[in-house]
Amino acid sequence: MPYTWSDPPPQGTRARLQAWPHRSLPRVGFVWFIGATAALLAVPLIPALGTPVLWGLLPFMLGALWLLYALLQRSYRDGEILEELTLTDSRLTLTRHNPRGPAQTWEENPHWVRVTLHRTGGPVPHYITLSGKGREVEIGAFLGEDERKALHADLAALLPLRD
């Protein structure tokens, strides 16, 4: 599951959560995919070996391979989101580390935090928000639907006020 609770939590905290987007293509698979794509792109070049046609086709083949590589690297950078929730007796802190841009932090007294599961109406089904002091923040929007349901149950069990 692309989120984990620290077991045991760090000293002085009741719970610590780290959540990140799921990776369907791990780095090792990425290397194999680029290598296989390069090999398959080279197959049509075999009959052109030793002819001037090779030099006409080669830039397009290399360009397609470079574009695929660049777009997959961009996808990896976009997926470097990390959300950390730290719960102590007097403070709940949610920090979202964005792939580009500064980290975003939200803090509140856990006694006043409300966990809400929006079954419909959110950007994704079973959207989870934390609210307190008139401000509402999302958590785990990048998780799968079943993972958001499980995370909501975990959060509702930890916090005194529930939806």
C-alpha positions in Angstrom: 0.0 0.0 0.0 1.4 3.4 -0.8 1.2 4.7 2.7 2.6 3.5 5.9 2.3 4.2 9.6 5.5 4.3 11.6 5.7 1.4 13.9 6.6 2.3 16.6 6.0 6.0 16.1 8.9 8.4 16.8 9.4 9.4 20.4 6.9 12.1 21.5 4.3 11.3 18.8 1.2 9.2 18.9 1.3 8.3 15.2 3.2 9.2 12.0 1.9 8.6 8.5 3.8 8.8 5.2 1.8 8.6 1.9 3.1 8.6 -1.7 1.6 7.9 -5.1 1.7 4.3 -6.4 4.4 3.5 -9.0 3.2 1.1 -11.6 6.6 1.1 -13.4 9.6 0.8 -10.9 13.0 2.1 -11.9 14.3 -1.4 -12.9 11.2 -1.8 -15.2 11.9 1.6 -16.6 15.4 0.6 -17.7 14.1 -2.6 -19.2 11.3 -0.8 -21.0 13.7 1.8 -22.6 16.1 -0.9 -23.6 13.4 -3.1 -25.2 12.0 0.0 -27.0 15.4 0.9 -28.3 15.9 -2.7 -29.6 12.5 -2.7 -31.3 13.1 0.7 -32.9 16.4 -0.6 -34.2 14.7 -3.6 -36.1 13.4 -1.5 -39.0 16.9 0.0 -39.4 18.6 -3.4 -40.1 17.6 -3.4 -43.8 18.9 0.2 -44.1 22.4 -0.6 -42.8 25.0 0.6 -45.2 22.7 2.9 -47.2 22.0 6.6 -47.0 18.4 5.9 -45.9 19.8 4.9 -42.4 20.9 8.5 -41.8 17.4 9.7 -42.8 15.6 7.3 -40.4 18.1 7.4 -37.5 17.2 11.0 -36.2 13.5 10.1 -36.1 14.1 6.9 -34.2 16.5 8.5 -31.7 14.1 11.5 -31.3 11.2 9.1 -30.5 13.3 7.2 -28.0 14.5 10.5 -26.4 10.9 11.8 -26.2 9.7 8.6 -24.5 12.6 8.8 -22.0 12.0 12.5 -21.2 8.2 12.0 -20.7 8.7 9.0 -18.4 11.3 11.0 -16.4 8.8 13.9 -16.1 6.2 11.4 -14.9 8.6 10.2 -12.2 9.3 13.8 -11.1 5.6 14.5 -10.9 5.1 11.5 -8.7 7.6 12.5 -6.1 4.8 13.8 -3.8 5.1 12.9 -0.2 2.5 13.6 2.5 3.5 13.3 6.1 1.1 13.4 9.0 2.4 13.7 12.5 0.1 13.4 15.5 1.1 14.4 19.0 -1.1 14.9 22.0 -1.3 18.7 21.3 -0.6 19.1 17.6 -1.5 17.4 14.3 0.8 18.5 11.4 0.2 17.6 7.8 3.1 18.4 5.4 2.9 17.9 1.7 6.3 17.8 -0.1 5.6 18.9 -3.7 7.8 17.8 -6.7 8.1 21.4 -7.8 7.7 24.2 -5.4 7.8 24.6 -1.6 6.3 22.2 0.9 2.9 23.0 2.3 2.2 22.6 6.0 -1.1 22.7 8.0 -1.2 22.4 11.8 -4.1 22.1 14.2 -5.0 20.9 17.7 -6.1 17.3 17.1 -9.0 17.8 19.4 -10.6 20.1 16.9 -9.7 18.2 13.7 -12.6 16.6 11.8 -11.9 13.8 9.3 -14.4 13.9 6.5 -14.9 11.3 3.7 -16.6 12.8 0.7 -18.2 9.8 -1.1 -19.1 12.0 -4.1 -18.6 15.6 -5.1 -14.8 15.6 -4.7 -12.2 15.5 -7.4 -12.0 11.7 -6.8 -14.5 9.3 -5.2 -14.1 8.8 -1.4 -12.1 12.1 -1.1 -10.6 12.6 2.4 -10.3 16.0 4.0 -9.1 17.2 7.4 -10.7 20.4 8.7 -10.2 22.7 11.7 -10.2 26.5 12.4 -12.3 27.1 9.3 -9.7 25.6 6.9 -10.1 22.3 5.1 -7.1 20.4 3.5 -7.0 17.2 1.5 -5.0 14.1 2.3 -4.2 11.2 0.0 -6.0 12.3 -3.1 -3.4 10.4 -5.2 -4.3 7.1 -3.4 -6.6 4.5 -4.9 -10.2 4.4 -3.8 -9.8 1.4 -1.5 -6.7 2.9 -0.1 -8.5 6.2 0.7 -11.3 4.2 2.5 -8.7 2.4 4.6 -6.9 5.6 5.3 -10.1 7.3 6.4 -10.8 4.4 8.8 -7.3 4.7 10.3 -7.6 8.5 10.7 -11.1 8.3 12.2 -9.8 5.8 14.8 -6.9 8.1 15.7 -8.8 11.4 16.1 -11.4 12.2 18.8 -13.9 14.0 16.5 -15.1 11.9 13.6 -17.5 12.4 10.7 
